[in-house]
Amino acid sequence: MKNFVMQYCNNIPNAVTEFDEKKHTGTIRFLNNNGDLTGTVIFYIIDSGLAFDRYSFSSEEDVVITSDAEIFSHIPLERVKISYCNKGRCEATLTNNHQYYISGGEISINCEHPTKAMRIFGGDFEGFQFYVFLNSKWLNKMKDYSDSESAPEKIYNIFTNRSEPRIIKTDKKMTEIAREIMSYASESKFNMISIKAMELMILIANDDNEAVGLERKYYTNTQMEIARQTRDILCEDLSVRYSAKELAQRFGISETSLKSYFRGYFGLGYHEYQNNIRMEKAANLLENTTLKVLEISLKVGFRSQTKFGICFKKYYGMNPLEYRRRAKLKNKND
């Protein structure tokens, strides 16, 4: 377990590791430059044929996780990897250099290329992934439990030989089971994780994945980097407003292309994303500073306090002064 986890940590700055060899678990704690905890990954080797990872992050910045190439030589070729995102957004880069992302309420199914890098988007992220290795003792044992055709083998036959994972939106039952898995993981109830993982795979195997799979456009590394740099420019100084046309010219692409890359990467339109970060920054300033509403409106890119108030109320359901009063009252009661 220790060697396995350390291969993930070699390229991660400010990572703190813990190991429990008796329980076959390893933990990586991610710290920012100030030493504050930004996220945790817990690895569980549940059985000879089942490995499980749980992710929990809360960070203002994106967190990138890379792994050494050597780790892939130890992964059996015949495997099924199921990833679930409960909330937030995560981008993955495969060993064939294809990239994809999943957002809250989505599952990815990958039976081909391992993941060599992950980018956890800034904000809150929560999810898990597990590997099932075919021809393992665990799978033979679980076949007795399921009393049906092996779901992992069926999934493998459906989804192998694909260059990209299949992304599906979870239905009510899948979501319920996935959240049960997360709950059992927090309590280290390995037997229940095994049972629920098999239940989830049975649902996936019996679903019409070709019909319900999400159509997702894939972007090149260059296109994704343009989206990230656009986000960085927008967030650097919210008092400055940039048009999509202006930034597109900086990158030598069309305005339509820039908007397409941005939406594809962040899941929000160019203007919607800007409005969201302006409103969230304004709320933070209202709650944590004594700046006047006019000063705050200027800091987040509004020359008109009236227009700022209208946008803020539309976003939060109350005007800025009311938001400040409620925040102060809540802090006082806490």
Solvent accessible surface area in square Angstrom, and as a share of the most:
residue,aa,sasa,rsa
1,M,45,0.20
2,K,109,0.46
3,N,118,0.61
4,F,64,0.27
5,V,0,0.00
6,M,76,0.34
7,Q,27,0.12
8,Y,29,0.11
9,C,12,0.07
10,N,94,0.48
11,N,88,0.45
12,I,14,0.07
13,P,104,0.66
14,N,70,0.36
15,A,30,0.24
16,V,69,0.40
17,T,40,0.23
18,E,80,0.36
19,F,63,0.26
20,D,52,0.27
21,E,93,0.42
22,K,190,0.80
23,K,112,0.47
24,H,99,0.44
25,T,16,0.09
26,G,0,0.00
27,T,16,0.09
28,I,1,0.01
29,R,82,0.30
30,F,7,0.03
31,L,52,0.26
32,N,54,0.28
33,N,145,0.75
34,N,130,0.67
35,G,46,0.44
36,D,79,0.41
37,L,101,0.50
38,T,17,0.10
39,G,4,0.03
40,T,20,0.12
41,V,2,0.01
42,I,48,0.24
43,F,3,0.01
44,Y,5,0.02
45,I,61,0.31
46,I,26,0.13
47,D,44,0.23
48,S,74,0.48
49,G,0,0.00
50,L,1,0.01
51,A,11,0.08
52,F,0,0.00
53,D,7,0.03
54,R,45,0.16
55,Y,9,0.03
56,S,51,0.33
57,F,7,0.03
58,S,73,0.47
59,S,16,0.10
60,E,171,0.77
61,E,127,0.57
62,D,29,0.15
63,V,22,0.12
64,V,66,0.38
65,I,9,0.04
66,T,40,0.24
67,S,14,0.09
68,D,36,0.19
69,A,82,0.64
70,E,106,0.48
71,I,3,0.02
72,F,41,0.17
73,S,89,0.57
74,H,124,0.56
75,I,27,0.14
76,P,63,0.40
77,L,154,0.77
78,E,76,0.34
79,R,11,0.04
80,V,0,0.00
81,K,6,0.03
82,I,0,0.00
83,S,10,0.07
84,Y,3,0.01
85,C,0,0.00
86,N,28,0.14
87,K,96,0.41
88,G,32,0.31
89,R,27,0.10
90,C,8,0.05
91,E,8,0.04
92,A,8,0.06
93,T,16,0.09
94,L,1,0.01
95,T,53,0.31
96,N,43,0.22
97,N,86,0.44
98,H,69,0.31
99,Q,15,0.07
100,Y,9,0.03
101,Y,28,0.11
102,I,10,0.05
103,S,24,0.16
104,G,27,0.26
105,G,15,0.15
106,E,11,0.05
107,I,0,0.00
108,S,1,0.01
109,I,1,0.01
110,N,10,0.05
111,C,4,0.02
112,E,56,0.25
113,H,54,0.24
114,P,20,0.12
115,T,18,0.10
116,K,73,0.31
117,A,22,0.17
118,M,21,0.10
119,R,48,0.18
120,I,2,0.01
121,F,18,0.07
122,G,35,0.34
123,G,34,0.33
124,D,76,0.40
125,F,9,0.04
126,E,35,0.16
127,G,1,0.01
128,F,4,0.02
129,Q,11,0.05
130,F,1,0.00
131,Y,19,0.07
132,V,0,0.00
133,F,32,0.13
134,L,20,0.10
135,N,121,0.62
136,S,13,0.09
137,K,165,0.70
138,W,2,0.01
139,L,1,0.01
140,N,81,0.42
141,K,114,0.48
142,M,11,0.05
143,K,70,0.30
144,D,119,0.62
145,Y,98,0.37
146,S,21,0.14
147,D,130,0.67
148,S,62,0.40
149,E,123,0.55
150,S,5,0.03
151,A,4,0.03
152,P,0,0.00
153,E,53,0.24
154,K,62,0.26
155,I,0,0.00
156,Y,38,0.15
157,N,111,0.57
158,I,64,0.33
159,F,3,0.01
160,T,30,0.18
161,N,130,0.66
162,R,69,0.25
163,S,51,0.33
164,E,46,0.21
165,P,7,0.05
166,R,34,0.12
167,I,3,0.01
168,I,1,0.00
169,K,112,0.47
170,T,16,0.09
171,D,74,0.38
172,K,176,0.75
173,K,99,0.42
174,M,3,0.01
175,T,27,0.16
176,E,81,0.36
177,I,4,0.02
178,A,0,0.00
179,R,133,0.49
180,E,53,0.24
181,I,0,0.00
182,M,10,0.04
183,S,55,0.36
184,Y,49,0.19
185,A,1,0.01
186,S,71,0.46
187,E,95,0.42
188,S,48,0.31
189,K,96,0.40
190,F,45,0.19
191,N,121,0.62
192,M,60,0.27
193,I,0,0.00
194,S,9,0.06
195,I,49,0.25
196,K,30,0.13
197,A,1,0.00
198,M,1,0.00
199,E,45,0.20
200,L,0,0.00
201,M,0,0.00
202,I,44,0.22
203,L,54,0.27
204,I,0,0.00
205,A,5,0.04
206,N,105,0.54
207,D,48,0.25
208,D,87,0.45
209,N,5,0.03
210,E,104,0.47
211,A,73,0.57
212,V,68,0.39
213,G,10,0.10
214,L,53,0.26
215,E,163,0.73
216,R,43,0.16
217,K,140,0.59
218,Y,72,0.27
219,Y,23,0.09
220,T,78,0.45
221,N,80,0.41
222,T,93,0.54
223,Q,46,0.21
224,M,5,0.02
225,E,67,0.30
226,I,20,0.10
227,A,1,0.01
228,R,31,0.11
229,Q,78,0.35
230,T,0,0.00
231,R,38,0.14
232,D,78,0.41
233,I,30,0.15
234,L,5,0.02
235,C,52,0.31
236,E,147,0.66
237,D,67,0.35
238,L,21,0.10
239,S,54,0.35
240,V,61,0.35
241,R,129,0.47
242,Y,40,0.15
243,S,58,0.38
244,A,3,0.02
245,K,122,0.52
246,E,74,0.33
247,L,0,0.00
248,A,2,0.01
249,Q,123,0.55
250,R,141,0.52
251,F,50,0.21
252,G,67,0.64
253,I,44,0.22
254,S,62,0.40
255,E,67,0.30
256,T,105,0.61
257,S,32,0.21
258,L,1,0.01
259,K,70,0.30
260,S,40,0.26
261,Y,30,0.11
262,F,0,0.00
263,R,134,0.49
264,G,12,0.12
265,Y,3,0.01
266,F,15,0.06
267,G,35,0.34
268,L,53,0.26
269,G,8,0.07
270,Y,4,0.02
271,H,119,0.53
272,E,84,0.38
273,Y,32,0.12
274,Q,13,0.06
275,N,53,0.27
276,N,28,0.14
277,I,29,0.15
278,R,5,0.02
279,M,0,0.00
280,E,90,0.40
281,K,91,0.39
282,A,0,0.00
283,A,5,0.04
284,N,77,0.39
285,L,18,0.09
286,L,1,0.01
287,E,67,0.30
288,N,99,0.51
289,T,45,0.26
290,T,131,0.76
291,L,47,0.24
292,K,145,0.61
293,V,16,0.09
294,L,84,0.42
295,E,73,0.33
296,I,0,0.00
297,S,0,0.00
298,L,87,0.43
299,K,104,0.44
300,V,0,0.00
301,G,8,0.08
302,F,11,0.05
303,R,228,0.83
304,S,50,0.32
305,Q,84,0.38
306,T,101,0.59
307,K,122,0.52
308,F,0,0.00
309,G,18,0.17
310,I,114,0.58
311,C,32,0.19
312,F,0,0.00
313,K,116,0.49
314,K,182,0.77
315,Y,80,0.30
316,Y,62,0.24
317,G,59,0.57
318,M,36,0.16
319,N,69,0.35
320,P,9,0.06
321,L,94,0.47
322,E,46,0.21
323,Y,42,0.16
324,R,29,0.11
325,R,138,0.50
326,R,134,0.49
327,A,10,0.08
328,K,119,0.50
329,L,106,0.53
330,K,128,0.54
331,N,77,0.40
332,K,168,0.71
333,N,113,0.58
334,D,132,0.68
